[in-house]
């Protein structure tokens, strides 16, 4: 279990359910280590600001979620954490490694759907 204030994904079923139930999703796949923790902390802040996006974490070493690691097989330079962004269950962007708050905000603003404001 990852010790964050994000929603946790621990099984493949939970992963697919999270994507199906939420229009905009960001998943951080990592460990409780020096490269992942800063990204989790940024996401914990952003989940308060981007309420139209559901933020999740998942453990890199969880064998049930190995298919996420496989998404990065074609990128030998990729390192954890892996960051995945989805709209309606379709991956629209992915990245890896440490990202700053402004970098993640930029990805969210460019890649995920902003809710319509009526009025």
Backbone as a chain_set.jsonl record, in Angstrom:
{"seq": "XXXXXXXXXXXXXXXXXXXXXXXXXXXXXXXXXXXXXXXXXXXXXXXXXXXXXXXXXXXXXXXXXXXXXXXXXXXXXXXXXXXXXXXXXXXXXXXXXXXXXXXXXXXXXXXXXXXXXXX", "coords": {"N": [[0.848, -1.178, 0.0], [0.503, 2.194, -0.806], [1.423, 5.138, 0.889], [-0.309, 7.63, 0.716], [-2.491, 10.466, 0.193], [-4.123, 9.977, -1.876], [-6.513, 8.35, -4.052], [-6.44, 4.843, -3.983], [-5.324, 2.277, -6.16], [-5.432, -1.108, -6.271], [-5.887, -3.472, -7.558], [-6.341, -5.091, -10.759], [-8.983, -5.018, -11.509], [-9.973, -2.831, -9.997], [-8.518, -0.811, -11.244], [-9.58, -0.794, -13.883], [-12.23, -0.214, -13.255], [-11.963, 2.348, -12.082], [-11.244, 3.838, -14.328], [-13.516, 3.535, -15.908], [-15.542, 4.719, -14.395], [-14.958, 7.407, -14.157], [-14.559, 10.451, -15.874], [-12.225, 12.019, -16.343], [-9.018, 11.098, -15.572], [-6.082, 10.693, -13.633], [-3.339, 8.655, -13.16], [-0.826, 7.593, -11.012], [1.887, 5.6, -11.058], [4.024, 4.118, -8.973], [6.544, 3.983, -6.395], [7.114, 4.162, -2.823], [9.315, 6.093, -2.789], [12.231, 8.188, -3.412], [11.841, 9.352, -5.937], [9.167, 9.104, -6.592], [7.584, 10.053, -4.428], [7.632, 12.986, -4.366], [5.986, 13.514, -6.574], [3.568, 12.31, -5.86], [2.899, 14.024, -3.74], [2.516, 16.476, -5.054], [0.285, 15.747, -6.616], [-1.568, 15.322, -4.582], [-2.097, 17.923, -3.762], [-3.053, 19.011, -6.161], [-5.402, 17.557, -6.587], [-7.235, 18.851, -5.05], [-7.537, 21.23, -6.378], [-8.193, 20.625, -9.022], [-10.953, 19.51, -9.437], [-12.444, 18.173, -11.3], [-10.936, 16.117, -12.145], [-9.974, 12.849, -11.36], [-7.698, 11.55, -9.129], [-5.342, 8.978, -8.792], [-3.275, 6.501, -7.159], [-0.931, 3.839, -7.648], [0.834, 0.835, -6.874], [3.993, 0.219, -8.18], [5.277, -2.265, -8.018], [3.298, -4.159, -7.772], [2.186, -7.249, -8.698], [-0.245, -7.833, -9.95], [-0.806, -5.619, -11.408], [0.964, -5.465, -13.463], [0.629, -5.03, -16.174], [0.549, -2.287, -16.538], [3.205, -1.484, -16.223], [4.149, -2.667, -18.54], [3.221, -0.973, -20.5], [5.217, 0.819, -20.898], [7.325, -0.441, -22.072], [8.434, 0.101, -24.571], [9.946, 2.304, -24.168], [12.924, 2.691, -23.232], [14.216, 4.565, -21.663], [12.436, 5.309, -19.752], [11.427, 5.863, -16.401], [10.283, 5.261, -13.04], [8.223, 7.563, -11.253], [5.468, 6.372, -13.247], [3.207, 8.229, -15.149], [-0.086, 8.456, -15.996], [-2.692, 9.581, -18.084], [-6.119, 9.905, -18.604], [-9.068, 10.123, -20.629], [-12.365, 9.341, -20.532], [-11.763, 6.545, -20.271], [-9.77, 6.227, -22.171], [-6.36, 6.397, -22.845], [-4.779, 9.449, -23.022], [-2.443, 10.744, -22.696], [0.884, 10.202, -21.538], [3.588, 10.054, -19.223], [6.76, 10.098, -17.501], [8.838, 9.853, -14.559], [10.123, 12.401, -12.272], [7.991, 15.142, -11.87], [7.17, 18.579, -11.818], [4.822, 20.696, -10.058], [3.848, 22.681, -11.809], [4.446, 21.515, -14.288], [2.787, 19.227, -14.283], [0.294, 20.468, -14.035], [0.211, 21.8, -16.494], [0.113, 19.611, -18.274], [-2.353, 18.49, -17.514], [-4.08, 20.639, -18.118], [-3.76, 20.79, -20.879], [-4.373, 18.229, -21.789], [-6.597, 16.992, -20.563], [-10.183, 17.075, -20.205], [-11.818, 20.077, -19.594], [-14.39, 20.996, -17.386], [-17.583, 22.199, -18.512], [-18.703, 25.471, -17.905], [-21.607, 26.831, -16.855], [-23.831, 29.614, -17.271]], "CA": [[0.0, 0.0, 0.0], [1.202, 3.469, -0.84], [0.952, 6.019, 1.955], [-0.637, 8.934, 0.153], [-3.887, 10.862, 0.353], [-4.779, 9.764, -3.167], [-7.283, 7.122, -4.158], [-5.53, 3.743, -4.265], [-5.692, 1.171, -7.045], [-4.664, -2.264, -5.824], [-6.168, -4.631, -8.403], [-6.669, -4.778, -12.149], [-10.413, -4.693, -11.512], [-10.097, -1.453, -9.518], [-7.956, 0.037, -12.294], [-10.565, -0.658, -14.954], [-13.401, 0.456, -12.675], [-11.632, 3.769, -11.936], [-11.297, 4.45, -15.655], [-14.895, 3.516, -16.405], [-16.427, 5.557, -13.575], [-14.517, 8.794, -14.118], [-14.256, 10.984, -17.201], [-10.831, 12.478, -16.364], [-8.276, 10.334, -14.568], [-4.624, 10.661, -13.621], [-2.83, 7.541, -12.355], [0.61, 7.627, -10.764], [2.362, 4.258, -10.745], [5.364, 4.291, -8.434], [6.909, 3.407, -5.1], [7.327, 5.173, -1.785], [10.736, 6.39, -2.904], [12.62, 9.583, -3.621], [11.378, 9.884, -7.216], [7.706, 9.081, -6.653], [6.938, 10.816, -3.356], [7.323, 14.371, -4.742], [4.87, 13.534, -7.526], [2.356, 12.061, -5.062], [2.582, 15.237, -2.968], [1.938, 17.429, -6.009], [-1.057, 15.274, -6.967], [-2.439, 15.543, -3.427], [-2.501, 19.333, -3.822], [-3.826, 19.249, -7.388], [-6.742, 16.967, -6.526], [-8.106, 19.86, -4.446], [-7.714, 22.308, -7.347], [-8.769, 20.074, -10.264], [-11.986, 18.593, -8.938], [-13.002, 17.403, -12.415], [-9.992, 15.029, -12.404], [-9.831, 11.898, -10.258], [-6.289, 11.197, -8.994], [-5.123, 7.657, -8.205], [-1.92, 5.953, -7.128], [-0.838, 2.381, -7.681], [2.19, 0.369, -6.613], [4.733, -0.277, -9.33], [5.672, -3.658, -7.825], [2.132, -5.026, -7.625], [2.17, -8.143, -9.867], [-1.546, -7.8, -10.628], [-0.849, -4.423, -12.244], [2.14, -5.54, -14.339], [0.285, -4.527, -17.509], [0.879, -0.864, -16.604], [4.64, -1.445, -16.512], [4.325, -3.076, -19.934], [2.921, 0.166, -21.367], [6.434, 1.6, -21.074], [8.387, -1.3, -22.598], [9.04, 0.705, -25.759], [10.66, 3.505, -23.737], [13.971, 2.231, -22.311], [14.634, 5.652, -20.772], [11.36, 5.569, -18.785], [11.63, 5.444, -15.022], [9.125, 5.578, -12.217], [6.853, 7.087, -11.432], [4.786, 6.494, -14.528], [2.012, 9.055, -15.016], [-1.036, 8.139, -17.064], [-3.821, 10.512, -18.125], [-7.199, 9.283, -19.361], [-10.398, 10.695, -20.822], [-13.332, 8.28, -20.857], [-11.032, 5.273, -20.316], [-8.762, 6.208, -23.224], [-5.15, 7.118, -22.468], [-4.547, 10.578, -23.914], [-1.085, 11.232, -22.493], [1.647, 9.515, -20.502], [4.932, 10.562, -18.992], [7.424, 9.382, -16.42], [9.843, 10.594, -13.804], [9.695, 13.507, -11.413], [7.354, 16.283, -12.534], [6.803, 19.66, -10.909], [3.408, 21.06, -10.055], [3.512, 23.401, -13.04], [4.481, 20.563, -15.402], [1.576, 18.402, -14.237], [-0.827, 21.354, -14.362], [0.237, 22.026, -17.939], [-0.381, 18.388, -18.916], [-3.798, 18.396, -17.251], [-4.773, 21.696, -18.861], [-3.69, 20.523, -22.314], [-4.768, 16.875, -22.164], [-7.862, 16.533, -19.992], [-11.345, 17.909, -20.52], [-12.245, 21.011, -18.563], [-15.858, 21.001, -17.348], [-18.284, 23.38, -19.037], [-19.272, 26.345, -16.868], [-22.826, 27.461, -17.387], [-24.203, 30.814, -16.546]], "C": [[0.892, 1.238, 0.0], [0.589, 4.391, 0.208], [0.796, 7.435, 1.416], [-2.082, 9.255, 0.499], [-4.622, 10.806, -0.984], [-5.642, 8.516, -3.082], [-6.327, 6.018, -4.595], [-6.145, 2.753, -5.248], [-4.798, 0.007, -6.664], [-4.889, -3.506, -6.675], [-6.454, -4.163, -9.824], [-8.137, -4.389, -12.265], [-10.651, -3.256, -11.055], [-9.581, -0.465, -10.552], [-9.0, 0.284, -13.375], [-11.83, 0.055, -14.477], [-13.153, 1.961, -12.531], [-11.717, 4.485, -13.272], [-12.715, 4.535, -16.188], [-15.799, 4.49, -15.663], [-16.105, 7.04, -13.608], [-14.113, 9.266, -15.504], [-12.783, 11.358, -17.327], [-10.078, 11.809, -15.221], [-6.782, 10.549, -14.761], [-4.211, 9.546, -12.676], [-1.321, 7.692, -12.243], [1.019, 6.237, -10.299], [3.804, 4.387, -10.264], [5.58, 3.525, -7.149], [6.953, 4.535, -4.077], [8.823, 5.472, -1.734], [10.968, 7.833, -3.296], [12.124, 10.175, -4.931], [9.85, 9.983, -7.281], [7.045, 9.996, -5.624], [6.683, 12.273, -3.739], [6.138, 14.481, -5.707], [3.556, 13.243, -6.807], [1.939, 13.332, -4.321], [1.986, 16.321, -3.858], [0.506, 17.014, -6.344], [-2.038, 15.471, -5.813], [-2.936, 16.986, -3.389], [-3.421, 19.557, -5.02], [-5.225, 18.648, -7.329], [-7.742, 17.911, -5.853], [-8.452, 20.962, -5.446], [-8.428, 21.851, -8.621], [-9.815, 19.031, -9.885], [-12.648, 17.784, -10.05], [-12.087, 16.238, -12.817], [-9.929, 14.152, -11.162], [-8.387, 11.41, -10.264], [-6.158, 9.868, -8.25], [-3.629, 7.368, -8.124], [-2.019, 4.438, -7.234], [0.621, 1.982, -7.526], [2.818, -0.238, -7.851], [5.0, -1.777, -9.217], [4.506, -4.625, -7.642], [2.025, -5.931, -8.854], [0.841, -8.129, -10.625], [-1.644, -6.621, -11.6], [0.35, -4.344, -13.197], [1.867, -4.948, -15.727], [0.566, -3.029, -17.638], [2.368, -0.692, -16.885], [4.889, -1.733, -17.991], [4.018, -1.945, -20.913], [4.186, 0.949, -21.72], [7.604, 0.777, -21.615], [9.108, -0.69, -23.793], [9.851, 1.961, -25.43], [11.75, 3.112, -22.743], [14.433, 3.304, -21.333], [13.601, 5.934, -19.675], [11.752, 5.061, -17.397], [10.444, 5.899, -14.19], [9.332, 6.925, -11.533], [6.384, 7.246, -12.88], [3.512, 7.296, -14.28], [1.139, 8.824, -16.241], [-2.234, 9.068, -16.952], [-4.876, 9.943, -19.069], [-8.408, 10.204, -19.483], [-11.288, 9.552, -21.261], [-12.639, 6.962, -21.154], [-9.961, 5.18, -21.396], [-7.541, 7.02, -22.771], [-4.883, 8.205, -23.505], [-3.137, 11.135, -23.772], [-0.422, 10.346, -21.452], [3.024, 10.148, -20.403], [5.54, 9.755, -17.853], [8.422, 10.304, -15.743], [9.245, 11.719, -12.978], [9.131, 14.627, -12.28], [7.016, 17.317, -11.469], [5.298, 19.908, -10.982], [3.034, 21.758, -11.359], [3.55, 22.478, -14.255], [3.212, 19.71, -15.44], [0.348, 19.249, -14.554], [-0.91, 21.59, -15.871], [-0.302, 20.809, -18.692], [-1.886, 18.264, -18.727], [-4.554, 19.415, -18.095], [-4.797, 21.43, -20.365], [-4.332, 19.2, -22.713], [-6.139, 16.44, -21.673], [-8.951, 17.549, -20.224], [-11.673, 18.801, -19.329], [-13.772, 21.054, -18.56], [-16.436, 22.316, -17.884], [-18.836, 24.17, -17.86], [-20.48, 27.035, -17.497], [-23.111, 28.737, -16.626], [-24.186, 32.014, -17.353]], "O": [[1.893, 1.31, 0.712], [-0.629, 4.415, 0.385], [1.64, 8.305, 1.627], [-2.805, 8.414, 1.033], [-5.617, 11.502, -1.189], [-5.514, 7.723, -2.15], [-5.497, 6.229, -5.479], [-7.333, 2.437, -5.173], [-3.572, 0.104, -6.72], [-4.164, -4.491, -6.535], [-6.767, -2.996, -10.06], [-8.481, -3.508, -13.053], [-11.446, -2.54, -11.663], [-10.154, 0.612, -10.717], [-9.272, 1.428, -13.739], [-12.425, 0.837, -15.219], [-14.04, 2.762, -12.825], [-12.208, 5.612, -13.346], [-13.074, 5.509, -16.85], [-16.733, 5.033, -16.254], [-16.898, 7.853, -13.133], [-13.407, 8.561, -16.225], [-12.158, 11.036, -18.338], [-10.45, 11.937, -14.055], [-6.28, 10.584, -15.884], [-4.666, 9.488, -11.534], [-0.625, 7.892, -13.239], [0.551, 5.756, -9.267], [4.698, 4.721, -11.041], [4.888, 2.549, -6.859], [6.844, 5.711, -4.424], [9.504, 5.145, -0.762], [10.026, 8.602, -3.486], [11.995, 11.395, -5.033], [9.313, 10.86, -7.957], [6.045, 10.645, -5.929], [5.593, 12.773, -3.461], [5.377, 15.447, -5.649], [2.537, 13.863, -7.11], [0.757, 13.671, -4.283], [1.049, 17.009, -3.454], [-0.392, 17.857, -6.354], [-3.213, 15.756, -6.042], [-4.084, 17.235, -3.02], [-4.451, 20.22, -4.9], [-6.144, 19.173, -7.957], [-8.95, 17.789, -6.057], [-9.527, 21.557, -5.374], [-9.181, 22.616, -9.223], [-9.585, 17.827, -10.001], [-13.343, 16.808, -9.769], [-12.419, 15.466, -13.717], [-9.84, 14.657, -10.042], [-7.902, 10.914, -11.28], [-6.784, 9.662, -7.21], [-2.828, 7.899, -8.893], [-3.058, 3.843, -6.945], [1.525, 2.683, -7.979], [2.232, -1.11, -8.493], [4.952, -2.486, -10.222], [4.728, -5.807, -7.38], [1.794, -5.43, -9.954], [0.818, -8.39, -11.828], [-2.473, -6.631, -12.51], [0.698, -3.264, -13.675], [2.777, -4.427, -16.373], [0.8, -2.547, -18.746], [2.754, 0.15, -17.696], [5.746, -1.107, -18.614], [4.508, -1.96, -22.043], [4.22, 1.659, -22.725], [8.743, 1.244, -21.617], [10.294, -0.954, -23.994], [10.383, 2.606, -26.333], [11.532, 3.19, -21.534], [14.985, 2.982, -20.281], [13.87, 6.718, -18.764], [12.325, 3.982, -17.246], [9.7, 6.8, -14.579], [10.457, 7.354, -11.277], [6.837, 8.121, -13.618], [2.813, 7.056, -13.296], [1.584, 8.982, -17.378], [-2.734, 9.314, -15.855], [-4.566, 9.547, -20.193], [-8.728, 10.962, -18.567], [-11.001, 8.874, -22.248], [-12.903, 6.334, -22.179], [-9.306, 4.145, -21.52], [-7.668, 8.176, -22.367], [-4.775, 7.93, -24.7], [-2.681, 11.905, -24.617], [-1.096, 9.799, -20.579], [3.549, 10.7, -21.37], [4.91, 8.846, -17.313], [8.796, 11.359, -16.257], [8.036, 11.954, -12.984], [9.721, 15.007, -13.291], [6.625, 16.969, -10.355], [4.606, 19.39, -11.859], [2.0, 21.446, -11.949], [2.748, 22.653, -15.173], [2.634, 19.497, -16.506], [-0.546, 18.795, -15.268], [-1.999, 21.576, -16.445], [-1.08, 20.953, -19.635], [-2.611, 17.966, -19.676], [-5.562, 19.081, -18.717], [-5.751, 21.804, -21.046], [-4.787, 19.053, -23.847], [-6.78, 15.602, -22.306], [-8.684, 18.735, -20.416], [-11.788, 18.329, -18.198], [-14.386, 21.139, -19.624], [-15.85, 23.387, -17.724], [-19.379, 23.589, -16.92], [-20.38, 27.716, -18.517], [-22.684, 28.911, -15.484], [-24.483, 33.099, -16.853]]}, "num_chains": 1, "name": "protein.A"}
